[in-house]
Amino acid sequence: MSKLYNELAVWWPLLSPVEEYAEEAAFFAQLLLQAGLLPAPTLLELGCGGGSNAYYLKQHFAHVTLTDLSPAMLAVSRALNPTCDHHEGDMRTLRLGRTFDAVFVHDAIEYMTTVDDLRAALVTASIHCKPGGWALFVPDYVQETFEPETEHGGGDGEGRSMRYLEWTHAPAQDATQYTTDYVYVMRESDGAVRVEHEQHLCGLFARGTWLQLLRDAGFAPEIVHDAYERELFLARRVAA
C-alpha cells in the first residue's frame, strides 16, 4: 500500500480538502438520483478513501456504507462521516452479504491495474447492487481520453501545512497501465519540513473494455461526460 494511504493518511485533509469535493459530489448525486432510485435509497461506496465524496452524498441517502482497503484512510473517513458504516476490505474480493440501491466507485477504481482486477471490482459492485439499482464508476481516464498532466495543491491546517506535486506520465502506446509521481512536502508546527516521494501504478483501459466488463458483470451501462472531460460509467443492474 502506498505511503499516501498508509503512514501519510493523517495528512489527507490538507492534501485534498473536503471543500474541493462539493461540486463534483453534487453532480454524482444528481446522476444517481435522476437515474430513478427508490425513495430513501441506500448507498455503498467502494474505495471511499478519506470519505470526502460521502460527506456530501450522505445527505441524499437514507443510509451510507463506506469501504476501503486502508485502515488509516477509513479512520480519516470515520472522523468526517461518523454516522456512516465503515468496513475494511478490497473492492476485488469484498462481500458484505447485503445489497444496496446504489453503488459508487470514485477514482479508487484507477488502482485496478489489470483487466482481471477491473473485472473483479465490477463483479463486487454487481453483487452488492440490487436488481434495478444503479452503479456509478468514475475513472480518471479511459485509453481514448488519456493525457499526461501535472497538478499541484495542498492546504494549511492547525499549526501545519502540506503541499504536493502530481505528475502523470504518458504510457506506452496501447498500454493498460500508467504511472504518476507524487511529491509531498509537509511542514510541522515547529517549522520542520520533510519531503516524501512515491510512484503510483494505475490501470488504463479502453472504453470498449469497460463496457464489455460491465455487461458481463450484469449491468446495462451508458457513458456520461462530466465537467472535467471524463467519461463516467452509469450502469443499471439488470434483474436476474
Phi, psi and omega in degrees: 000143185292160175301320185302322184262008181236261186290340179262005184301329181296341179272354185307315181300339176271325179291320185222077186303142184300330181299334182287351184263353190301309184294315181296314181296325177298322178294317179298315180299318180299316179301311184291316183291322179286344177294335176117046177285155176291162175301148180051056185285161175254153184226136170244128172250125175264128182072054187286344182059228181280004174081018185290321175293317181298330179304326180263324182294327188298337180289346182259358186232146180291328179208139181233131176244130185241137180227150176200156178285335188261117175300325181293320178288326176298325177296320176298316181294321179300322179295327182274328186230066185294341181272354180267149172284142179234137179222135175277132179177157179273127183296346177280335187231354184301135174219110183266348178077020176209166181241164186226158178289330181217145175235133184234133176226113180275213188287000171299338178297340179297338182275006168276103193264355177228163177300322179296320176299311182297316179301316181297320179294321179291325175295319176301315178300317181295317181299328183265002182255128179297144172305129185088352177280182186231149174231146179231125181242134189233073174289150176294324184215155155248166184306322186287342184247000186296136171219133176296148182203166176230134177228159175212160180178204183124179183202181181246139177241201179282096176084002178209163185218160177215142172227153179219157171237130180240121186233105183263128189257149177290132178278172172296157182303132179065014178290151179256016177215151172219166182237150175228128174269136176238134171240126181246130176242119186240128182244121181276171183296335179273005179092353179292136182236136172228155183236134177234147177228144171203163179241132179256137176256128184231158179272153182215110188233150179293152180298327177296324176296314177305308185297319180292317179295324177296316178297317179299329182277357177101020179251154167253099189266157169221157180263133178236138179258143179247184184289348181260014178064028175268157172257113178261154180245110176260124191224131177267133178285117182287137177296143181295000000 
